[in-house]
Amino acid sequence: MRRRLIQSTLAVVLVVIAVFGVSLVIVETRTISTSAQEKVDSEAQRLASIVDSRLLASGTVDARVLRGQVAPERYAVIRIPGEPDIEVGTRPVGEVIRGQADGEEGETVLVEEPRSSVTREVGRTLLIIGLVALLAVVAAVLLAIRQANRLASPLTDLAETAERLGSGDPRPRHKRYGVPELDRVADVLDSSAERIARMLTAERRLAADASHQLRTPLTALSMRLEEITLTDDPDTVKEEANVALTQVERLTDVVERLLTNSRDPRTGSAVTFDLDEVIQQQLAEWRPAYRSAGRAIVSSGKRHLTAVGTPGAVAQVLAALIENSLMHGGGTVALRTRVTGNQAVIEVTDEGPGVPADLGARIFERAISGRNSTGIGLAVARDLAEADGGRLEMLQAQPPVFGLFLSRTPARKPPVPDDEEPTVR
């Protein structure tokens, strides 16, 4: 592209120089020749007037007097009737420019100048025109190179940006070039890079959330299966199998919930449900793990509370809090239910040292953890709570108290205007 731009610009400049340069050379050559002829004619007229004045004054004309009146490169002949010709200067050889004038006393003055002087003047003019043309060509080449670089370099940068996007580097460059068309392409590439970055972030987040969210139900399920393998009591096997089936259903719900949140985190299937059922389910799932750790998990507070939300999501939030207490807390873990205003609150607390002061304000941020854990459990739990219109807060740092706030009444749907019919989905 650079070569084509330079060649096209240079071709245009050469055509312009050829057209206008040839015309200028012709005009200047004629101008110089005409000017030289006019000077010789003027010289002849001047000498004729000098000869007339001498003849009137003294009746004679001396060559010595006229010698100082003729330019060195010119040759003059004065012819006076009845007298010998008077020659001033050296007769030129070759082509000459000749001028002639007649005086009032009958004399004739002939002035000649070598045409070589005109040729030299034309040569100097051609040299100047050639130098100007050469400078114009050099300037055109430099300008063409600059313009080619200005257009080709941005295209190279844009190609590199597109290649980086294709190789998985979605960082926008925010680089502009001062050319509206190229800047528009850069805007589109930067927008595409931002969209790809968001998509990659969402995919990484989904993978991290899935690994964290699935780990707990899979661990609980494996524990139930181990219980089944270690007992020969049919009743115990049946009980543990039923619990395992419940955990499989929860595992399926976790997967569906993750896929739904990856498409739209605010898309939920909120219903009115019994909090006691979800709490008892979590107690049954986590008691074996707490017994193995020599700890206990209990529930207290107001019973028979109903809340609005997605039971599976609420179970995942409670599981994240219970697992967090198992890993980082100590002593007995208690799940307390209470009512505040129009909200049902589930508090999860333990007897451990609590949340360090330097982590208190950032405990719900991703990758923030007090120990060697993933640091995304509480962040995912808060996202799940907010997706159902609730909220998850740390009510107290030491001892730690986390509160899950859920609405007790369904959100009202906006009324459908009389002139519109409800959309059937």
Secondary structure as UniProt FT lines:
FT   HELIX           2..57
FT   HELIX           63..67
FT   TURN            68..69
FT   TURN            72..73
FT   STRAND          75..79
FT   TURN            81..82
FT   STRAND          86..88
FT   STRAND          96..102
FT   TURN            104..105
FT   STRAND          108..114
FT   HELIX           115..166
FT   TURN            167..168
FT   HELIX           180..230
FT   HELIX           234..263
FT   TURN            265..266
FT   STRAND          271..274
FT   HELIX           275..292
FT   TURN            293..294
FT   STRAND          297..301
FT   STRAND          306..309
FT   HELIX           311..328
FT   STRAND          333..340
FT   TURN            341..342
FT   STRAND          343..349
FT   HELIX           357..362
FT   TURN            363..364
FT   TURN            366..367
FT   HELIX           377..387
FT   TURN            388..389
FT   STRAND          391..396
FT   TURN            397..400
FT   STRAND          401..407
FT   TURN            418..419
//
